[in-house]
Amino acid sequence: MNFQQILKKYDYELPEELIAQDPASPRDSARLLVYSRKTGNVSYSHFRNLVSFLPKNAVLVFNETKVLPARLSVKKESGGMVKILYLATMEKCVRVFSNRQLHAGAVLTVAKNIGFVVEKKDDKYYLLRPTFPLVKLYDVLERYGTAPIPPYIKHSKLKGKALRAQYETVFAKHRGSVAAPTASLHFTRGLLVKIRRAGIAVKFVTLHVNLGTFAPLTEGQWRKGLLHEEKYAIDAKTAAFLNAAKREDRPIIAVGTTVARTLESAAVVIPGLPTGQAGLTRNPELKMLSGSTRLFIREGDKFKFVQGLITNFHVPQSSLLMLVGALVGRKKLLELYNSAIAKRFRFFSFGDGMLVL
C-alpha cells in the first residue's frame, strides 16, 4: 500500500461550517462525545458534565505548556515585509518558518536594534542569528509577536489579545509552544475544582508543541515511523505519583494527544510482568522524564501507560487522527467522527471534544 492510499484510509468529509472559528463560551459548554471501548456505548453530552463519565479513581493528566506569541512580522532591507514563525533555538541561532524566500546574509528588522541575520536554509526552514542577546528572545516575542493561530481559523470574532487569551489554557505555565494543547481549552477553573472534589486526581506534565501539529504528514515520517521533534518534561514527584497510580490500576487519562505522546515517550516496560488487555501493558513505569520525542503512534501500536484520552476532533489524514485511531481502532474512529458530524459537533482547535475510556 503506497503512502497516498494510507492517507485515504484516514480521510473523512467535513462541512466547512463545522470548523470552529471561536471557542465555546463558557469553555466547558463545549460538547462532548463519550465512547466506551469496553461496552461500545456512545454518549453525547457537554464538558461541564465530564465528571459523571469518569471513573472515580481516575487520574487526569494535562499539558501545562504556554503558547509563545511566536509569529513575527519583520522588514527586509528592501522594505518588504516577511512573516516568520519561531520554532526552536539551535545553538546561537533560531529555527523559523518563513512565508517568503530568504537569502543568506539578509538582514531582517523587528524594531530598532532588534532583528536577525539569515544564516542558511535548513530543509524547509531557516536558521537566523539574532542581533540581540539570545536569552532575550522570549521577551522580544512577548513584546512584538502574535499568537500563531491555526490557519483554518480565518473568521474569528476575536482579535488580538482577546484571541490569544482564548487560545491558551487556564493553567498554562511554561512558555515554549507554538500551538495550544487544544483538548485542555475546554477546562475552566471551576470544572477543575469540580473534578478534584469528585476524588479524581489532576496532574500536569509539559510538552512544547511544535509546527508539526499543523504541518501535513509526510511520506518520510510515515516510512521512518518518526514525527517532528518536541521537548517534554515530567516532574519527578508527578512521575512517582503516576507510577504508583499505574501499579494500583487506576485509569490514567491523557488530556490531549500531547500528553499521550509525553507519557508514552517516558514509559519503560519492566520485563517479566503480566500484560493487560485492550492493547495496554500494565507493567510500565515513567523513567525517561525529560528530553525530546519524535514518537509516532499509529494503528497497531500498543499504549504502555495511557488508558483513556480526552481529545478534540482532528484534521483528516493527520498523525493526531492516527494516534486516536491506534487507541480506538481506525474504522470505529471514523464511525465516531461521522456521528459527530451528523450531530453538528464543531471540529478542530476551538471545536468540541471526545472522551475515550
N, C-alpha and C positions, 0 to 999 in steps of 0.2 A: 504494500500500500504506500503510495507516494504521499508527500507532505500535504499537498492540496486536498487529497482525499481524507487525510486525517483531520484537517481543519474543518471540512464539511461535516464531519461527524459531530462537531461541537458548534454548529450553526443553528440559529433559530430566527424567525421573523418577528421583528419588534416594531409596532407602530411608533412613528416618531413622536407622537404626542405623549407617549408613556415615558419618555426620557425626562426625568425630573429636572426642572430648571431652578427650583427653590426648595429648601428643606421644609419638612413638616413643622408646624408651629402650634403648640409646643413640640419639642423634638420627639417626645415619647408618644405623640399622637400618630406617628408613622405606623403603617400597617405591618402585620407580622404573619408570615406563613410558618406553620409549625409542622414538621414531619418527623414521625417516629419510625426509625428503621426497624425497631423490634416488632411493632404492631402493623406498620404500614398505614397508620392513621394520619390524615392530613386535616389540620385545623386552620382557621383564618381568624385573626384577632388583631390586637394593637400592642405596641411595645409597652404601654403602661400596664398591660396585664401579664407581662413576661413572667413574673414570679409564680403565677398559677400553673405554668407549664414546666418549671424547672424542678428537678429532684431536690428534696430538702437538704441533702448533704452535698450538693454540687459545689464546684469551685469555678467561678468565672475569672478568666484571665484577660486583661486589657493591655493595649499598647499605649503607653503614655508619652510617645514621641510628640514633638511640637513642630508644626509646619513652619518652615522658613519662608519669608517673602522673597523667594529665590529667583524671581524674574526681574531682570533689569533692562531698562532702555539705555543704550549707550550711543554716543555720537562718534562716527568715523571722522578722520581728518578731512574728508571731502565734504563733511556736513551732513551726510546721510545718517539716518537712524537705524540701529540694529537692536533686535530684542535677543537677549541671551538668557539662558536658564542654567543656574548653578546646579551642578550635580555632585561634585566631590572635590576634596582637596588632595592633591598629589604632589608630595614634597613641597616645593616652593611655588607651585602653580595651582590653578583651579581648573577643573574639567567642566566644560559647559557645552550646551547645545545652542546653536545659533540659527536664527531664521533666515540668515543670509550668508553667502560665502565670504570667508575672511582669508586674508593672506598673511603669511609670517612677517613679523615686523610691524604690522599695522598697530596704530595707537587708538585705543577706544576710551572715550572720556565719559565718566559718570557725572562728575562735578569738578570744581576747581581742586586740583591736586589729588584727585581720586579717579583712577582709571586702570586700564590693563594694556599690556602689550601682548600681541598674539605670538606665541612661541612656535606652535606647529599644529597640524591637524592630526587627530588621533582617532582613526577609523571614521565614524560619523560625527565625531565631536572635536572640540578644540581645546588645547591647553593654553591658558592665559596666565601671564605673570603680572600680579598686581603691582601698581606703582605706589602702594601704601603698605604698611606692615600687615602681613597675612593674618596676624592674630586679631586684627580689627575687622576681618571680613564680615562676620555676623552683624557687627554694628553698622557696617555700610549697607548690608542687605536690609536691616531693620529700618534704616533711615530712607533709603532710596528705592527699595524693592517693592514688588507687589506679589500677592499670593498667586501661585501657579494653578489657577482654577482649571479643571479638566476641560479639554477642547469641546466636549459635547454640551457644556453649559454655556449657551450662547445668548439666552434671553432672560437672564435672571432679573428680578425686580430689585435685587440688592446690588449695591455698588460700593466700591472702595472698602473702608473699614468695616462696614456692616457685612459685606460679603465675606471678608476674611474672617470675621468673628464667627460666622456660621459654619465656615469651612475649617473648624477646629473643635476638638473635643473639650468637654468642660473640665477635664483633668489633665490636659496637655502640660508637659513639664520640661522635657529635654529637647532643645532645638536640634533640628537636623534633617527633617523630612522635606521632600519636595511635593508630597501629597499627603492628605489626611488618611488615617486608618478609618475608613468611612463607616464600617459596621458600628463603630463607637459613637458616631454622631447622633444616634437615636437616644442616647442616655442623658438624662437630666440629673442634677444633684439629688433631687427628690427621689427619683427612681433608684439611684444607688443606695440611698438611705433605706428605702423600702426593701431592697434586695438583702442588705445586711441584716435588717430586723427580722427577716424570714429565716435567718440562720445560714444563708448562702455566703460563702467566703468570696471576697473580692481581692484579687492580686494584680500586680502590674509588672510588665516587662517592657523593654524598649527595642523596637526595630525601626531604623530610619528608612522610610520608603523612598525608593529611587525612581528615576524616569521610567524604568521598565514596567511600572504599574500602568502607564499609558501606552507604551510602545507595543506594536503588534508582535506577536510571537514569530520568531524567525526559524527557518529550517535548520540553521546551525544549532540553535538552542535545543530544538527537538532531537536532533541526531546525537548531540553530546549529553543530553539529559541535564543541562545546567542552564539556569536563568541568569539575569543580571545580578550583580553583587550588591548586597545590602548589609549594613553593620547592625549588630544586635547586642544586647547585654541583659543579663538576668542577675539581680542582686542575690548574694549567697543565702541570705535569710529567706528570701522568696523561694529560691530553689529548694531549700531544706523543707519548707512548708509543703511545696508541691510534691516533692518526692515522698513525704510522709502521707499526704493525701492519696497518692497513687497506690502506695502499699496498702492503704485502708480501703482501696477500691472505690474511692469517691469519684464521681464523674468529673473529669477535667474538661471544661467547655471553653474553647478559644473564642474570644470575641474578635472575629476578623481573620482573614487569611494571613495577615502579617503575624499575628500571634501564633497561628498554627505552624507557620514556617519557622518561627523562632523556637518554639518548644520542640518541634521535630528535629531541628538542627542541633539543639542542645542535648537531646536524649541519646543515651547509650544503652543498648540492651545488655543485660548481665547474663552470661551463658548459664545454662543448666537449670533455669526456672521455667515453669509452665507458660504456655502461650494462651492468651484469651481468645474470645470469639469475635466475629464480625470484623476481621482484619486488624484487630488491635492486640498488640503484645502487652502483657500485663506485668512485665518484669523490667521495665526500663528505669533509668534514673537520669536526671538532668546533671550532666557533667561538664559539657562544653559551654561555660556560662557567658562567654563573650567572644566576639570575633566577627567574621564576615560569612555570609551564607549565599550560596547560589542554588539552594535546594529547589528542585523541580518535582513537585508531587503530581502524579498523573495516574490514569487508570491502571490498576494492577498493583500499585504501591500500597503498602500497609502503614497505617499510622502507629507509631510506637507509643505515643503519650496522650494525644488528644482523643477524646471520646465523643465530644459534641462540638458543634460550631454554630455561632451566630454570624451571619454574613449578609451582605447586600446581593442584589441581582447583578451579575457581571456581564461585561461586553461579550458578544459572540466570539468564538474562536480564540479566547484568551487563556493564558496559563492559569488565571484565577478561577475561571469556569472549570478547567480541568482538575484543579485541586479539589473543588467541591464535588466534582464527579467521582474522584477517587474514593471519597467517603460515602457518597450516596449511591453511586452507580450511574454511568452516563445516561442510559435510557430513562431511568427514573428521574434523574435531574431535569432532563429536557421535558419530561411529562409534568414535573412540578412547575417549571418555568411557563409552560403553555397554560397551565391552570391559573397562574398568577396573571398572565396576560389577559386571559378570559375574564378575570375578576378586576381588571383595570388597576393592578398594582403599578406603582411608579418605580422606574428602574434606574440603576447606576448610582453615582456618588451621593446625591441628595434624595435618592429614592427610598422605597420600603425595604424590608429585610426578611430573612427567614432564620428559623431555628431548627437545627438538625440534631436529633437526640438518638 
